[in-house]
Amino acid sequence: MRFTDVYCSDAPCLPSRAALMTGRFGIHTGCVGHGGVNAEMRWEGRNRGMADFNGRYNLPAVLRRAGMKTASISSFSDRHAAWWFNGGFDETYNIGKRGLEPAHEVIPVALDWLDRKRDTKDWFLHVHVWDPHIPYRTPTEYGEPFKDAPLPDPWMTQEILDKHRATKPGGHSACEVTGYDNKPNPATPRQPVEIKNTDDFRHMIDEYDTGIWYADKQLGLLFDKLREQGIYDDMAIIISSDHGEDLGEMGSYCEHGEADYITTHIPLIIKWPGCAKNTVSHGFHYNLDLLPTLVDLLGGVPPFTCNPVVGNPNPVVYDGEATLTVCAPARTAAAIIWSSASALMSASAVCALAIICTSAPITTATT
């Protein structure tokens, strides 16, 4: 099922992922920006035990409590000093390039993990690839696959571009696309650094699309592995993103820090075992609806039980709602791939993949 009207509640990267992982708005998590106190997860205070919220109630923690082996292949926590992002994961793998790693350095780690866990019945794997995010880093040997393809919406004119350059200088403007300056970086030859004319604009769009295309090709290797292991048909695959990408809109280039439609509108596609193919939902949803929806789809999870030293078993309140109706009926064994990949919609910037595999009975959300 393809959901056409899904939005991140908070942007850019850090606030969006805080909302996705916790099921809460930024006004409640405290994460509403990329720096200063606005980038910090709000303290729980004197009632916090040894285990905090993210060790008990965030997305991977809930799935772990449901009996799954949880693992993450991502440099996100390192890039943003968001160590809470690792909460709930039994295993974490960091490629070590703080978001600059290409997918061909990430996917082999995931393939190896799948081989090593082949006999594991219940697991959740989060795999994070960044290729649609600047700096564009698709290997140059892949050429220019979109060089001759027409722009889907050729709205940019030289007049608009000249106005942007005259009135909106500075970071992520047409004058300094990367946010720092207009000096090319030999390490990322695909990344445009300045947009002077409509040919430059077209080149920027093509490189963005190439990043999406390359991420898709790499994720295809992962899907092939799942087919090879004979579990693909019994998997639920969820593809989404943490934010969109302004490509000239509002005079912003290769950026996602605005609270506009382009930045907040994100893709969401869910393949659930036993459900109809090629269906579309036009209902309005937030990214933070995913966590409570998964809890509902899994038929609930065991409550948090522990001694008070570790943490009080207080009832959790999510801002998100289990309103992502997927389909019915569901089958008795499934895997969930959650990807913040921008594979299927042009308004996406960052790619991540997660897989949940469970042999437990699965029900379907009906709200």
Secondary structure, 3 states (H helix, E strand, C coil): CEEEEEECCCCCHHHHHHHHHHCCCHHHHCCCCCCHHHHCCCCCHHHCCCCCHHHHCCHHHHHHHCCCEEEEECCHHHHHCCHHHHCCCCEEECCCCCCCCCHHHHHHHHHHHHHHCCCCCCEEEEEEECCCCCCCCCCHHHCCCCCCCCCCCCCCCHHHHHHHHHHCCCECCCCECCCCCCCCCCCCCCCCCCCCCHHHHHHHHHHHHHHHHHHHHHHHHHHHHHHHCCCHHHCEEEEECCCCCEECHHHCEEECCCCCHHHHEEEEEEECCCCCCCCEECCCEEHHHHHHHHHHHCCCCCCCCCCCCCCCCCCCCCCCCCCCCCCCCCCCCEEEEEECCCCCCCCCCCEEEEEEEECCCCCCCCC
